[in-house]
Amino acid sequence: MIFSIRQAVSADTNQILNIIRAKAEFDGCADTLRAKESDIKEAFFSPAPKAHALVVVEADQVIGIATYYSIYSTFIAKPGIWLDDLYIYPQYRSKGIGEALLSALCNVAEEAGCGRIDWIVAQDNEQGKRFYENVGACISESVRHARLDEAAIKRLADKSRNKA
């Protein structure tokens, strides 16, 4: 199998959306996917991108992806990377692609002077947890993911504005 890993380019927007759709289906939350191709173009390829993507390409087809963006840790006083999505189409798994993607992301992190890369893995994703542990990740079971969705953001923001 011959594949290459590179930064995504704007010509990849449709393939990026397709693989994100496959990831949402894998995660069991396809009904929450709202992104359109224009959103992908704006997020990844605008003059001030909000996120970045490494893609794995075989024969001009994106077969794997790692989407990420910059974070900062006040505890270690260094920047970091939040790995948002790591996904490889099922027929290409167990071929070293996931480790190659993470290795490429580690090169990005080193070049940016990052102190860590963080992400979430689902509690029931045993295969994913084994993979991450095998590449050296520490999986913390003691922290819980918290989220304010768009409605909650609006409610709290309105609350603070009404008090002002």
C-alpha positions as a Python dict, from the first residue, in 0.01 Angstrom:
ca = {
    (1, 'M'): (0, 0, 0),
    (2, 'I'): (139, 336, -103),
    (3, 'F'): (-3, 640, 71),
    (4, 'S'): (112, 991, 146),
    (5, 'I'): (35, 1227, 431),
    (6, 'R'): (10, 1598, 367),
    (7, 'Q'): (-163, 1912, 484),
    (8, 'A'): (-510, 1928, 332),
    (9, 'V'): (-562, 2166, 42),
    (10, 'S'): (-880, 2341, -65),
    (11, 'A'): (-937, 2091, -346),
    (12, 'D'): (-996, 1831, -71),
    (13, 'T'): (-1309, 1997, 76),
    (14, 'N'): (-1559, 1744, -60),
    (15, 'Q'): (-1344, 1448, 44),
    (16, 'I'): (-1288, 1604, 388),
    (17, 'L'): (-1662, 1646, 437),
    (18, 'N'): (-1719, 1285, 328),
    (19, 'I'): (-1467, 1146, 575),
    (20, 'I'): (-1604, 1367, 855),
    (21, 'R'): (-1949, 1229, 771),
    (22, 'A'): (-1809, 873, 798),
    (23, 'K'): (-1653, 964, 1136),
    (24, 'A'): (-1987, 1098, 1260),
    (25, 'E'): (-2155, 774, 1154),
    (26, 'F'): (-1880, 572, 1329),
    (27, 'D'): (-1935, 778, 1645),
    (28, 'G'): (-2311, 720, 1625),
    (29, 'C'): (-2395, 1088, 1591),
    (30, 'A'): (-2449, 1141, 1218),
    (31, 'D'): (-2769, 1331, 1299),
    (32, 'T'): (-2563, 1607, 1466),
    (33, 'L'): (-2347, 1677, 1159),
    (34, 'R'): (-2428, 2025, 1029),
    (35, 'A'): (-2113, 2101, 830),
    (36, 'K'): (-2140, 2175, 460),
    (37, 'E'): (-1862, 2192, 205),
    (38, 'S'): (-1861, 2574, 231),
    (39, 'D'): (-1811, 2544, 609),
    (40, 'I'): (-1512, 2314, 557),
    (41, 'K'): (-1363, 2558, 307),
    (42, 'E'): (-1406, 2849, 549),
    (43, 'A'): (-1275, 2662, 853),
    (44, 'F'): (-968, 2505, 695),
    (45, 'F'): (-878, 2723, 396),
    (46, 'S'): (-972, 3084, 474),
    (47, 'P'): (-702, 3348, 526),
    (48, 'A'): (-739, 3289, 904),
    (49, 'P'): (-815, 2916, 934),
    (50, 'K'): (-989, 2795, 1249),
    (51, 'A'): (-856, 2442, 1210),
    (52, 'H'): (-612, 2237, 1007),
    (53, 'A'): (-613, 1889, 862),
    (54, 'L'): (-357, 1630, 775),
    (55, 'V'): (-490, 1391, 515),
    (56, 'V'): (-378, 1047, 406),
    (57, 'V'): (-406, 1008, 32),
    (58, 'E'): (-393, 697, -182),
    (59, 'A'): (-450, 728, -557),
    (60, 'D'): (-585, 1085, -518),
    (61, 'Q'): (-843, 972, -261),
    (62, 'V'): (-846, 1088, 101),
    (63, 'I'): (-854, 769, 309),
    (64, 'G'): (-768, 912, 650),
    (65, 'I'): (-770, 1243, 832),
    (66, 'A'): (-651, 1418, 1146),
    (67, 'T'): (-820, 1753, 1212),
    (68, 'Y'): (-667, 1977, 1476),
    (69, 'Y'): (-633, 2327, 1611),
    (70, 'S'): (-413, 2518, 1854),
    (71, 'I'): (-471, 2527, 2228),
    (72, 'Y'): (-270, 2661, 2521),
    (73, 'S'): (-194, 2508, 2859),
    (74, 'T'): (-150, 2750, 3147),
    (75, 'F'): (-21, 2461, 3359),
    (76, 'I'): (281, 2391, 3140),
    (77, 'A'): (293, 2741, 2989),
    (78, 'K'): (314, 2605, 2637),
    (79, 'P'): (94, 2577, 2332),
    (80, 'G'): (-58, 2247, 2240),
    (81, 'I'): (-273, 2084, 1978),
    (82, 'W'): (-629, 1962, 2015),
    (83, 'L'): (-679, 1659, 1792),
    (84, 'D'): (-1045, 1691, 1702),
    (85, 'D'): (-1092, 1401, 1462),
    (86, 'L'): (-872, 1108, 1374),
    (87, 'Y'): (-1040, 876, 1130),
    (88, 'I'): (-936, 619, 875),
    (89, 'Y'): (-1185, 443, 652),
    (90, 'P'): (-1235, 88, 791),
    (91, 'Q'): (-1087, -93, 490),
    (92, 'Y'): (-755, 93, 544),
    (93, 'R'): (-716, 30, 917),
    (94, 'S'): (-441, -186, 1073),
    (95, 'K'): (-194, -81, 802),
    (96, 'G'): (6, 174, 1004),
    (97, 'I'): (-188, 474, 877),
    (98, 'G'): (-313, 587, 1218),
    (99, 'E'): (35, 582, 1368),
    (100, 'A'): (172, 761, 1060),
    (101, 'L'): (-94, 1033, 1100),
    (102, 'L'): (-15, 1079, 1469),
    (103, 'S'): (358, 1087, 1392),
    (104, 'A'): (299, 1358, 1132),
    (105, 'L'): (90, 1551, 1385),
    (106, 'C'): (374, 1517, 1637),
    (107, 'N'): (605, 1678, 1380),
    (108, 'V'): (360, 1969, 1353),
    (109, 'A'): (353, 1992, 1734),
    (110, 'E'): (732, 1993, 1765),
    (111, 'E'): (767, 2263, 1498),
    (112, 'A'): (515, 2478, 1689),
    (113, 'G'): (690, 2424, 2025),
    (114, 'C'): (391, 2239, 2169),
    (115, 'G'): (404, 2070, 2505),
    (116, 'R'): (121, 1825, 2439),
    (117, 'I'): (-152, 1694, 2213),
    (118, 'D'): (-493, 1631, 2368),
    (119, 'W'): (-808, 1458, 2244),
    (120, 'I'): (-1107, 1256, 2355),
    (121, 'V'): (-1164, 886, 2298),
    (122, 'A'): (-1506, 732, 2360),
    (123, 'Q'): (-1527, 506, 2665),
    (124, 'D'): (-1660, 219, 2457),
    (125, 'N'): (-1396, 252, 2182),
    (126, 'E'): (-1174, -29, 2309),
    (127, 'Q'): (-986, -67, 1981),
    (128, 'G'): (-914, 306, 1974),
    (129, 'K'): (-799, 308, 2336),
    (130, 'R'): (-561, 17, 2270),
    (131, 'F'): (-424, 193, 1964),
    (132, 'Y'): (-365, 519, 2151),
    (133, 'E'): (-199, 344, 2444),
    (134, 'N'): (24, 150, 2202),
    (135, 'V'): (155, 476, 2053),
    (136, 'G'): (228, 613, 2401),
    (137, 'A'): (-84, 809, 2496),
    (138, 'C'): (-203, 821, 2855),
    (139, 'I'): (-580, 789, 2877),
    (140, 'S'): (-728, 956, 3181),
    (141, 'E'): (-1046, 802, 3313),
    (142, 'S'): (-1072, 1067, 3587),
    (143, 'V'): (-1178, 1364, 3375),
    (144, 'R'): (-1513, 1414, 3209),
    (145, 'H'): (-1584, 1597, 2887),
    (146, 'A'): (-1805, 1902, 2938),
    (147, 'R'): (-1978, 2103, 2667),
    (148, 'L'): (-2191, 2411, 2630),
    (149, 'D'): (-2386, 2380, 2305),
    (150, 'E'): (-2493, 2679, 2099),
    (151, 'A'): (-2822, 2721, 2288),
    (152, 'A'): (-2645, 2712, 2626),
    (153, 'I'): (-2386, 2964, 2505),
    (154, 'K'): (-2662, 3202, 2397),
    (155, 'R'): (-2853, 3157, 2725),
    (156, 'L'): (-2549, 3233, 2942),
    (157, 'A'): (-2432, 3518, 2721),
    (158, 'D'): (-2780, 3672, 2735),
    (159, 'K'): (-2782, 3630, 3111),
    (160, 'S'): (-2454, 3819, 3147),
    (161, 'R'): (-2568, 4096, 2913),
    (162, 'N'): (-2896, 4136, 3102),
    (163, 'K'): (-2707, 4182, 3430),
    (164, 'A'): (-2482, 4450, 3282),
}
